[in-house]
Amino acid sequence: MKILAIETSCDETALAILEAEGGLRAPRFKILENLVSSQIAIHRPYGGVVPNLAKREHLKNLPILFQKLSPKPYTLNPDVIAVTVGPGLEPALWTGIVFAEQLSKKLKTKNLKLKTIGVNHLNGHLYSFLLTEKVNSHQLSVKSLFPAIALIVSGGHTVLLKMESLTKMKKLGETRDDAVGEAFDKVARLLELPYPGGPEIERIAREGNPRAIAFPRPMLHAKNYDFSFSGLKTSVLYYLRDQRLTTNNQRLKTKSSYLRPATDGQVKLEADISASFQAAAIDVLVAKTERAAREFKAKSIMLSGGVAANSALREKLSVVSRKLSVNFFAPRMSLNTDNAAIIGAAGYIACLCKERLPLSADGNLNL
């Protein structure tokens, strides 16, 4: 099955072409193209994504990316067009949906059986482990991976799932307020760091002491699997207020400036705040994932979503997985951030399950 995938849920315009085979027992993918056009530079002056600007850029970038596809766009002859319908920014989502519908009309002249399906963006992240080398090369059978505990962490979501199989799963918990990625971004803004804040926090944290400041670990000892990061963000706010920290904006413009000697007290304080905040957030994520893996006797731990690009989180969950003697999956960095290849993978599973989401933007779509 050849799949043309489209992703426009936020500020990344993305198109991908995948070949998929094997069915639910042994899904296998070949990524022929995975093109992404980032809008970071456009939204950075605003400190976050501006929906109407994102929509404008998607409208501009979609036809440009489509023309870059190889083979030539209108000779693709895909079996399926998979497009993200939610969650996300609805003005942005609609651009992808309308583009998919327009393509479908043109391409159906060559393939009357062409299907256009809506895909849940969260399923894209969830099924991204299928694109890892161990699974995609059949080094491990899909059946041997379950039961599994899947942690999806992004700017909009923090979700912990128990997966019995590719198609049977149960949500164990989710955030009650801010998603962990949102908390990273908000703390970055408190420190006047440029957008996107998560990678900036991680970079500065490497120069800091994660034990320097005793920030709280919200809901760490709660018996459930829910999360809460709003209070942690507020603790950073109060700490900054008490320290009367004034960030030097000029110094924040260059990466090398953070490598100045730690004798610069201001730099050291910012690094310690970043490292301590990051440690607190990761401790909660890792502890709850580990507890779930033990309780449900998981054979695998799966990490995905934009925050899965955080190297400290990946390393800690990798250590936990080795300790528990279970498989650990975290897709390569380019497949953690928003892209269309993961939408194509989720689209394949949706086709096999005969799942049909309406071709209508749903900004609050959940699992």
DOSE-960727 format. One record per residue: residue in one letter; z, y, x of N, C-alpha, C in turn. Coordinates in steps of 0.1 Angstrom, whole numbers, padded with zeros to 4 digits, always signed. Layout:
BEGIN
AZYXZYXZYX
...
% end
This chain:
BEGIN
M+0000-0012+0008+0000+0000+0000+0000+0012+0009
K-0009+0022+0006-0010+0034+0013-0003+0045+0005
I+0006+0053+0011+0014+0063+0004+0012+0076+0010
L+0008+0086+0002+0008+0100+0006+0021+0106+0001
A+0030+0111+0009+0042+0117+0005+0043+0132+0007
I+0050+0138-0002+0052+0153-0001+0066+0157-0003
E+0071+0165+0006+0085+0170+0005+0086+0185+0006
T+0092+0191-0004+0094+0206-0004+0107+0209-0011
S+0117+0202-0008+0130+0204-0016+0138+0216-0011
C+0135+0221+0001+0143+0232+0006+0134+0241+0015
D+0136+0241+0028+0128+0251+0036+0120+0243+0047
E+0117+0231+0044+0107+0223+0052+0095+0219+0044
T+0083+0223+0048+0071+0218+0041+0067+0206+0048
A+0065+0194+0041+0062+0182+0049+0053+0173+0041
L+0043+0167+0048+0034+0157+0043+0034+0145+0052
A+0033+0133+0047+0032+0121+0055+0023+0111+0049
I+0017+0103+0057+0010+0091+0052+0016+0079+0058
L+0019+0069+0049+0025+0057+0054+0017+0045+0048
E+0017+0034+0056+0013+0021+0051+0025+0012+0049
A+0027+0006+0037+0039-0001+0034+0035-0015+0029
E+0043-0025+0033+0040-0039+0029+0053-0047+0030
G+0053-0059+0025+0064-0068+0026+0073-0069+0014
G+0072-0060+0004+0080-0061-0008+0095-0058-0005
L+0103-0061-0015+0118-0059-0013+0124-0068-0003
R+0119-0080-0001+0125-0089+0008+0123-0085+0023
A+0112-0080+0026+0109-0076+0040+0100-0064+0041
P+0105-0052+0036+0097-0040+0036+0094-0036+0051
R+0082-0032+0053+0078-0028+0066+0068-0016+0065
F+0070-0006+0073+0063+0007+0072+0056+0010+0085
K+0044+0016+0084+0037+0022+0095+0035+0037+0092
I+0041+0046+0100+0039+0060+0097+0026+0064+0104
L+0016+0068+0096+0004+0072+0102+0004+0087+0105
E+0010+0095+0097+0012+0109+0099+0026+0113+0094
N+0032+0123+0100+0044+0129+0095+0045+0143+0100
L+0039+0152+0092+0038+0166+0095+0049+0174+0089
V+0055+0183+0096+0065+0192+0091+0063+0206+0096
S+0064+0216+0086+0063+0230+0090+0077+0236+0086
S+0084+0241+0097+0097+0246+0095+0097+0261+0091
Q+0106+0265+0083+0108+0279+0079+0120+0286+0085
I+0126+0280+0095+0139+0285+0100+0138+0300+0104
A+0127+0303+0111+0126+0317+0116+0125+0327+0105
I+0119+0323+0094+0118+0332+0082+0131+0334+0075
H+0139+0324+0074+0152+0325+0067+0163+0330+0076
R+0162+0328+0089+0173+0332+0098+0178+0346+0096
P+0170+0356+0094+0176+0370+0092+0185+0371+0080
Y+0183+0362+0070+0191+0362+0058+0204+0353+0059
G+0205+0346+0069+0217+0337+0071+0216+0325+0062
G+0205+0322+0056+0204+0310+0047+0190+0310+0040
V+0188+0300+0032+0175+0298+0026+0174+0307+0014
V+0163+0315+0013+0160+0324+0002+0150+0316-0007
P+0153+0312-0019+0144+0303-0027+0130+0308-0029
N+0129+0321-0032+0115+0326-0035+0107+0327-0022
L+0114+0330-0010+0106+0330+0002+0102+0316+0006
A+0111+0306+0003+0108+0292+0006+0095+0288-0003
K+0096+0292-0016+0084+0289-0024+0071+0295-0019
R+0072+0307-0015+0060+0314-0010+0054+0306+0003
E+0063+0302+0012+0059+0295+0024+0053+0281+0021
H+0059+0274+0011+0054+0261+0007+0040+0263+0002
L+0038+0273-0007+0025+0275-0012+0014+0277-0002
K+0019+0284+0009+0009+0287+0020+0007+0275+0029
N+0018+0267+0032+0018+0257+0041+0012+0243+0036
L+0014+0241+0024+0009+0228+0018-0006+0225+0021
P-0015+0234+0017-0029+0232+0020-0032+0232+0035
I-0025+0239+0043-0027+0239+0057-0024+0226+0063
L-0012+0220+0059-0008+0207+0064-0017+0196+0059
F-0022+0198+0047-0031+0188+0041-0044+0187+0049
Q-0049+0198+0053-0061+0198+0061-0059+0192+0075
K-0047+0192+0079-0044+0186+0093-0043+0171+0093
L-0042+0165+0081-0040+0151+0080-0052+0144+0086
S-0049+0132+0092-0060+0124+0097-0059+0110+0091
P-0069+0104+0086-0083+0109+0085-0084+0121+0076
K-0096+0126+0074-0098+0138+0067-0092+0136+0053
P-0086+0147+0048-0078+0146+0036-0084+0138+0024
Y-0096+0142+0020-0102+0136+0008-0108+0122+0010
T-0106+0117+0022-0111+0103+0024-0098+0094+0026
L-0086+0099+0022-0074+0091+0024-0074+0079+0015
N-0077+0082+0002-0077+0071-0008-0064+0064-0008
P-0053+0071-0011-0040+0065-0012-0038+0057-0025
D-0029+0048-0025-0025+0040-0037-0015+0048-0045
V-0007+0056-0038+0004+0063-0044+0006+0076-0038
I+0009+0086-0046+0013+0099-0042+0028+0100-0045
A+0037+0102-0036+0051+0103-0038+0056+0117-0035
V+0062+0123-0044+0067+0137-0043+0081+0139-0046
T+0088+0147-0039+0102+0149-0042+0104+0158-0054
V+0112+0153-0064+0114+0161-0076+0129+0166-0077
G+0137+0163-0067+0151+0168-0067+0160+0159-0059
P+0171+0163-0056+0177+0176-0058+0171+0186-0048
G+0174+0199-0050+0169+0209-0041+0168+0222-0048
L+0160+0231-0042+0157+0244-0048+0146+0243-0058
E+0148+0246-0070+0137+0243-0080+0124+0250-0078
P+0124+0263-0074+0112+0270-0071+0104+0262-0060
A+0111+0257-0050+0105+0250-0039+0100+0236-0044
L+0108+0229-0051+0104+0216-0056+0091+0217-0065
W+0090+0227-0073+0078+0228-0081+0065+0230-0073
T+0066+0236-0062+0054+0238-0054+0048+0224-0050
G+0057+0215-0046+0053+0202-0042+0048+0194-0054
I+0055+0195-0065+0051+0187-0077+0037+0192-0082
V+0035+0205-0083+0022+0210-0087+0011+0206-0077
F+0014+0206-0064+0004+0203-0054+0000+0188-0056
A+0010+0179-0058+0008+0165-0060-0001+0162-0072
E+0002+0170-0083-0006+0168-0095-0020+0172-0093
Q-0022+0183-0086-0036+0187-0083-0044+0177-0074
L-0037+0172-0064-0043+0162-0055-0046+0150-0063
S-0037+0146-0072-0039+0134-0080-0052+0135-0088
K-0055+0146-0094-0067+0148-0102-0080+0147-0093
K-0079+0152-0081-0091+0151-0072-0093+0137-0067
L-0082+0131-0063-0083+0118-0056-0085+0106-0066
K-0082+0109-0079-0084+0098-0089-0099+0095-0091
T-0108+0104-0087-0122+0102-0089-0126+0090-0080
K-0118+0087-0069-0121+0076-0060-0113+0064-0063
N-0101+0066-0069-0092+0055-0072-0085+0057-0085
L-0091+0051-0096-0085+0053-0109-0071+0047-0111
K-0067+0039-0101-0054+0033-0102-0043+0041-0095
L-0047+0052-0089-0038+0060-0082-0026+0064-0090
K-0014+0063-0085-0002+0066-0092+0005+0078-0085
T+0010+0087-0093+0018+0098-0087+0032+0097-0093
I+0042+0095-0083+0056+0093-0088+0065+0103-0082
G+0076+0106-0089+0086+0114-0085+0097+0106-0077
V+0102+0112-0066+0112+0106-0057+0124+0114-0056
N+0136+0107-0057+0149+0114-0055+0150+0116-0040
H+0152+0129-0036+0154+0132-0022+0165+0124-0015
L+0176+0122-0022+0187+0115-0017+0183+0100-0014
N+0175+0094-0022+0170+0081-0019+0161+0081-0006
G+0155+0092-0004+0147+0093+0009+0157+0091+0021
H+0168+0099+0020+0177+0097+0031+0183+0083+0031
L+0187+0078+0020+0193+0065+0019+0185+0054+0025
Y+0172+0054+0022+0163+0044+0026+0157+0047+0040
S+0161+0057+0046+0155+0061+0060+0159+0050+0070
F+0169+0042+0068+0172+0031+0077+0161+0021+0078
L+0153+0020+0068+0141+0011+0068+0131+0015+0078
L+0131+0027+0082+0122+0032+0092+0126+0030+0107
T+0139+0025+0108+0144+0023+0122+0137+0011+0128
E+0137+0010+0141+0130+0000+0148+0135-0014+0145
K+0148-0015+0144+0154-0029+0142+0150-0035+0129
V+0149-0027+0119+0145-0032+0105+0130-0032+0104
N+0123-0022+0109+0109-0021+0107+0101-0032+0115
S+0107-0036+0126+0100-0046+0135+0105-0060+0131
H+0113-0061+0121+0119-0074+0116+0128-0081+0126
Q+0134-0073+0135+0144-0078+0144+0156-0083+0136
L+0158-0076+0125+0169-0080+0115+0163-0081+0101
S+0166-0091+0094+0161-0092+0081+0169-0083+0072
V+0162-0078+0062+0169-0068+0053+0181-0075+0046
K+0179-0088+0042+0190-0095+0035+0203-0095+0043
S+0201-0096+0056+0213-0098+0065+0221-0085+0066
L+0216-0074+0061+0223-0061+0063+0233-0058+0053
F+0233-0066+0042+0242-0063+0031+0253-0073+0029
P+0265-0068+0023+0268-0055+0018+0268-0045+0029
A+0265-0032+0026+0265-0021+0035+0272-0009+0030
I+0277-0001+0039+0283+0012+0035+0274+0022+0040
A+0269+0031+0031+0260+0042+0034+0266+0055+0033
L+0266+0063+0043+0271+0077+0043+0259+0087+0043
I+0258+0095+0033+0247+0105+0033+0254+0118+0034
V+0250+0126+0045+0257+0139+0048+0246+0149+0050
S+0247+0160+0043+0236+0170+0044+0243+0184+0040
G+0234+0194+0039+0239+0207+0035+0243+0207+0020
G+0238+0198+0012+0241+0199-0002+0249+0187-0007
H+0250+0176+0001+0256+0164-0004+0265+0157+0007
T+0276+0151+0002+0283+0142+0010+0287+0130+0001
V+0281+0119+0003+0282+0108-0006+0284+0095+0002
L+0293+0087-0003+0296+0074+0003+0293+0063-0007
L+0284+0053-0003+0279+0043-0012+0282+0029-0007
K+0284+0020-0016+0284+0006-0013+0271+0000-0017
M+0263-0006-0008+0250-0012-0012+0251-0027-0011
E+0249-0033-0023+0249-0048-0023+0235-0053-0019
S+0225-0045-0021+0211-0049-0018+0203-0036-0017
L+0190-0037-0015+0182-0025-0016+0182-0018-0029
T+0184-0025-0040+0183-0020-0053+0196-0019-0061
K+0207-0025-0055+0219-0026-0062+0230-0018-0054
M+0235-0008-0060+0245+0001-0052+0255+0007-0061
K+0266+0012-0055+0276+0018-0063+0281+0030-0055
K+0283+0041-0061+0288+0053-0055+0303+0051-0054
L+0309+0052-0041+0323+0051-0039+0330+0064-0040
G+0323+0074-0035+0329+0088-0035+0319+0098-0031
E+0323+0111-0034+0314+0122-0030+0323+0134-0028
T+0317+0145-0023+0325+0157-0022+0329+0163-0035
R+0341+0169-0036+0345+0176-0048+0342+0191-0048
D+0337+0196-0036+0334+0210-0035+0323+0212-0025
D+0325+0217-0014+0315+0219-0004+0311+0206+0002
A+0298+0205+0004+0293+0193+0012+0296+0196+0027
V+0296+0186+0035+0300+0188+0049+0290+0197+0056
G+0278+0196+0053+0268+0205+0060+0269+0219+0056
E+0273+0221+0043+0276+0234+0038+0288+0240+0045
A+0298+0232+0048+0310+0237+0055+0306+0241+0069
F+0298+0233+0076+0293+0237+0089+0286+0251+0089
D+0278+0252+0079+0270+0265+0078+0279+0277+0075
K+0289+0275+0066+0298+0286+0063+0307+0289+0075
V+0312+0280+0082+0320+0283+0094+0311+0290+0104
A+0299+0286+0106+0290+0292+0115+0288+0307+0111
R+0287+0310+0098+0286+0324+0094+0299+0332+0097
L+0310+0325+0096+0323+0332+0099+0323+0336+0114
L+0317+0328+0122+0316+0330+0136+0304+0339+0140
E+0296+0343+0129+0284+0351+0131+0274+0344+0139
L+0272+0331+0138+0262+0323+0145+0249+0323+0137
P+0238+0322+0143+0225+0323+0136+0223+0310+0128
Y+0215+0312+0117+0211+0301+0109+0200+0292+0116
P+0200+0279+0114+0210+0271+0107+0223+0268+0115
G+0234+0269+0108+0247+0269+0115+0252+0256+0121
G+0248+0245+0115+0253+0232+0120+0250+0229+0134
P+0237+0230+0138+0234+0227+0152+0241+0237+0162
E+0243+0250+0157+0250+0260+0166+0264+0256+0168
I+0271+0252+0157+0285+0247+0158+0286+0236+0168
E+0277+0226+0167+0277+0214+0175+0275+0218+0190
R+0266+0227+0192+0263+0231+0206+0275+0238+0212
I+0281+0248+0205+0292+0255+0211+0304+0246+0213
A+0306+0236+0203+0317+0227+0204+0317+0219+0217
R+0306+0217+0223+0306+0209+0236+0314+0216+0247
E+0316+0229+0246+0323+0236+0256+0338+0238+0252
G+0342+0233+0240+0355+0236+0235+0364+0223+0235
N+0377+0225+0232+0387+0215+0231+0389+0211+0216
P+0385+0199+0212+0386+0195+0198+0401+0194+0193
R+0410+0194+0203+0424+0193+0199+0432+0207+0201
A+0424+0217+0203+0430+0230+0206+0437+0236+0193
I+0431+0233+0181+0436+0239+0169+0437+0228+0159
A+0449+0228+0153+0452+0217+0143+0447+0220+0129
F+0434+0220+0127+0429+0222+0114+0431+0210+0105
P+0433+0212+0092+0436+0201+0083+0425+0191+0082
R+0428+0178+0079+0418+0168+0075+0419+0165+0060
P+0412+0173+0052+0413+0172+0038+0411+0158+0032
M+0420+0153+0024+0419+0141+0017+0418+0129+0026
L+0422+0130+0038+0421+0119+0048+0429+0107+0043
H+0441+0109+0038+0449+0098+0034+0449+0095+0019
A+0440+0102+0011+0438+0099-0003+0433+0085-0005
K+0438+0078-0015+0434+0064-0017+0419+0063-0022
N+0413+0074-0026+0399+0073-0031+0390+0075-0019
Y+0377+0076-0022+0367+0078-0012+0360+0092-0014
D+0367+0101-0021+0361+0114-0023+0364+0123-0010
F+0356+0134-0010+0358+0143+0002+0360+0157-0004
S+0365+0166+0005+0367+0180+0002+0367+0188+0015
F+0358+0197+0016+0357+0205+0028+0359+0220+0026
S+0361+0224+0014+0363+0239+0011+0376+0244+0018
G+0387+0236+0017+0399+0240+0023+0399+0240+0038
L+0391+0232+0044+0389+0232+0059+0382+0245+0063
K+0372+0248+0055+0365+0261+0058+0374+0273+0057
T+0383+0273+0046+0392+0284+0044+0402+0284+0055
S+0406+0273+0061+0416+0273+0072+0410+0280+0084
V+0397+0278+0086+0390+0284+0097+0390+0299+0095
L+0387+0303+0082+0387+0317+0079+0401+0324+0082
Y+0412+0317+0077+0425+0323+0080+0428+0324+0094
Y+0424+0313+0102+0427+0313+0116+0420+0325+0123
L+0407+0327+0119+0400+0338+0125+0406+0352+0121
R+0411+0353+0109+0417+0365+0104+0430+0368+0113
D+0438+0357+0115+0450+0358+0122+0447+0362+0137
Q+0437+0356+0142+0433+0359+0156+0426+0372+0158
R+0422+0378+0146+0414+0391+0147+0402+0389+0156
L+0395+0378+0154+0384+0375+0163+0372+0384+0159
T+0366+0391+0169+0354+0399+0167+0343+0393+0176
T+0333+0387+0169+0322+0381+0177+0312+0391+0182
N+0308+0389+0195+0298+0397+0201+0284+0392+0197
N+0278+0399+0188+0265+0394+0183+0254+0393+0194
Q+0255+0402+0203+0245+0402+0214+0245+0389+0222
R+0258+0384+0224+0259+0372+0232+0254+0360+0225
L+0254+0361+0211+0250+0349+0204+0235+0347+0203
K+0228+0356+0209+0213+0355+0208+0207+0345+0217
T+0214+0341+0228+0208+0332+0238+0216+0320+0240
K+0210+0309+0241+0217+0296+0243+0225+0296+0256
S+0218+0302+0267+0225+0301+0280+0238+0309+0280
S+0239+0319+0271+0251+0327+0272+0264+0319+0269
Y+0262+0308+0262+0274+0300+0259+0279+0292+0271
L+0271+0292+0281+0275+0284+0293+0282+0293+0303
R+0287+0305+0299+0294+0314+0308+0308+0307+0311
P+0315+0310+0322+0327+0304+0325+0338+0305+0314
A+0346+0295+0313+0356+0295+0303+0367+0306+0305
T+0366+0313+0316+0376+0324+0318+0374+0335+0308
D+0362+0336+0303+0359+0345+0292+0366+0340+0280
G+0378+0346+0277+0386+0342+0266+0380+0341+0253
Q+0371+0351+0250+0364+0351+0237+0355+0339+0235
V+0347+0336+0246+0338+0325+0245+0346+0312+0243
K+0357+0311+0251+0365+0299+0250+0372+0297+0236
L+0376+0308+0230+0382+0307+0217+0372+0302+0207
E+0360+0308+0207+0349+0304+0198+0346+0289+0200
A+0345+0285+0212+0342+0271+0215+0353+0262+0210
D+0366+0266+0211+0377+0257+0207+0377+0257+0191
I+0374+0268+0185+0374+0268+0170+0363+0259+0165
S+0351+0260+0171+0340+0251+0167+0343+0236+0170
A+0348+0233+0181+0352+0219+0185+0363+0214+0176
S+0373+0222+0173+0384+0217+0164+0379+0215+0150
F+0371+0225+0145+0366+0223+0131+0357+0211+0130
Q+0348+0209+0140+0339+0198+0139+0347+0185+0140
A+0357+0184+0148+0365+0172+0149+0372+0169+0136
A+0377+0179+0130+0384+0177+0117+0375+0171+0106
A+0363+0177+0105+0353+0172+0095+0349+0158+0098
I+0346+0155+0111+0341+0142+0115+0352+0132+0113
D+0364+0135+0116+0375+0125+0114+0376+0120+0100
V+0374+0129+0090+0375+0125+0076+0363+0116+0073
L+0351+0120+0077+0339+0112+0074+0341+0098+0080
V+0345+0097+0092+0345+0084+0099+0356+0076+0094
A+0368+0081+0091+0379+0074+0086+0376+0067+0072
K+0370+0075+0064+0367+0069+0050+0356+0059+0051
T+0346+0061+0060+0335+0052+0061+0341+0039+0067
E+0350+0040+0077+0355+0028+0083+0364+0020+0073
R+0372+0027+0065+0381+0021+0055+0372+0013+0045
A+0361+0020+0040+0352+0013+0031+0346+0001+0037
A+0342+0002+0049+0335-0010+0056+0345-0022+0057
R+0357-0019+0060+0368-0029+0060+0370-0035+0046
E+0372-0026+0037+0376-0031+0023+0365-0040+0017
F+0353-0036+0019+0342-0043+0012+0335-0053+0022
K+0341-0055+0033+0335-0065+0043+0321-0062+0046
A+0318-0050+0049+0304-0046+0051+0298-0053+0064
K+0285-0055+0063+0278-0061+0075+0270-0049+0082
S+0270-0038+0076+0263-0026+0082+0269-0013+0077
I+0268-0003+0086+0271+0010+0083+0258+0018+0085
M+0255+0027+0075+0242+0034+0075+0245+0049+0074
L+0240+0057+0083+0243+0071+0083+0229+0078+0082
S+0229+0088+0073+0216+0095+0071+0219+0109+0065
G+0208+0118+0065+0210+0132+0061+0209+0141+0072
G+0208+0154+0070+0207+0164+0080+0218+0164+0090
V+0230+0162+0085+0242+0162+0094+0243+0149+0103
A+0235+0139+0099+0234+0127+0107+0228+0130+0121
A+0222+0142+0123+0217+0146+0136+0228+0150+0145
N+0241+0152+0140+0252+0156+0148+0256+0144+0158
S+0254+0146+0170+0256+0135+0180+0271+0130+0180
A+0281+0139+0178+0295+0135+0178+0297+0125+0166
L+0292+0128+0155+0293+0120+0143+0287+0106+0145
R+0275+0107+0151+0267+0094+0154+0275+0085+0163
E+0280+0092+0174+0288+0084+0184+0300+0078+0178
K+0308+0085+0170+0320+0080+0165+0318+0068+0155
L+0307+0070+0147+0304+0059+0138+0298+0047+0145
S+0292+0049+0156+0286+0038+0164+0298+0031+0170
V+0308+0038+0175+0320+0031+0181+0327+0023+0170
V+0329+0029+0158+0335+0021+0147+0327+0009+0144
S+0314+0010+0144+0306-0002+0140+0307-0013+0151
R+0308-0009+0164+0310-0019+0174+0324-0025+0173
K+0334-0018+0169+0347-0023+0168+0348-0033+0156
L+0340-0030+0146+0340-0039+0134+0330-0050+0135
S+0322-0050+0146+0311-0059+0148+0301-0060+0136
V+0297-0048+0132+0287-0046+0122+0275-0038+0127
N+0264-0039+0120+0252-0032+0124+0254-0017+0121
F+0248-0009+0129+0249+0006+0127+0235+0011+0127
F+0232+0019+0117+0218+0025+0116+0219+0040+0114
A+0213+0047+0122+0211+0062+0121+0197+0065+0126
P+0188+0069+0117+0174+0071+0121+0173+0081+0132
R+0162+0081+0139+0160+0091+0150+0160+0105+0144
M+0163+0114+0152+0166+0128+0148+0155+0134+0139
S+0142+0131+0141+0132+0137+0133+0132+0131+0119
L+0138+0120+0117+0139+0114+0103+0152+0117+0096
N+0161+0124+0103+0173+0128+0096+0171+0141+0088
T+0165+0151+0094+0162+0163+0088+0151+0161+0077
D+0149+0170+0068+0139+0168+0057+0125+0166+0063
N+0119+0155+0058+0106+0152+0062+0100+0143+0051
A+0087+0141+0051+0080+0134+0040+0079+0118+0043
A+0082+0114+0055+0081+0100+0058+0092+0092+0050
I+0104+0098+0049+0115+0092+0042+0112+0092+0027
I+0105+0102+0022+0101+0102+0008+0091+0091+0005
G+0082+0089+0015+0073+0078+0013+0080+0064+0013
A+0090+0062+0021+0097+0050+0021+0104+0048+0008
A+0111+0058+0003+0117+0058-0010+0107+0055-0021
G+0096+0061-0020+0085+0060-0030+0081+0045-0031
Y+0080+0039-0020+0076+0024-0019+0086+0016-0027
I+0099+0018-0024+0109+0011-0031+0109+0014-0046
A+0107+0026-0050+0106+0030-0064+0094+0023-0071
C+0083+0022-0064+0072+0015-0070+0075+0000-0072
L+0081-0006-0062+0085-0020-0063+0095-0023-0075
C+0104-0013-0077+0113-0014-0088+0108-0009-0101
K+0096-0004-0101+0090+0002-0113+0099+0014-0118
E+0104+0021-0109+0113+0033-0112+0104+0045-0114
R+0105+0052-0125+0097+0064-0128+0105+0076-0131
L+0106+0085-0122+0112+0098-0124+0102+0108-0130
P+0106+0116-0139+0096+0126-0144+0091+0136-0133
L+0079+0140-0134+0073+0149-0125+0078+0163-0129
S+0090+0165-0127+0096+0178-0131+0108+0181-0122
A+0109+0193-0117+0119+0197-0108+0133+0196-0114
D+0142+0190-0107+0156+0189-0111+0165+0192-0099
G+0169+0204-0098+0177+0209-0087+0190+0201-0085
N+0196+0196-0096+0208+0189-0095+0207+0174-0096
L+0196+0168-0094+0194+0154-0095+0204+0147-0085
N+0210+0136-0090+0220+0129-0082+0216+0114-0081
L+0224+0107-0073+0221+0092-0072+0226+0085-0085
% end
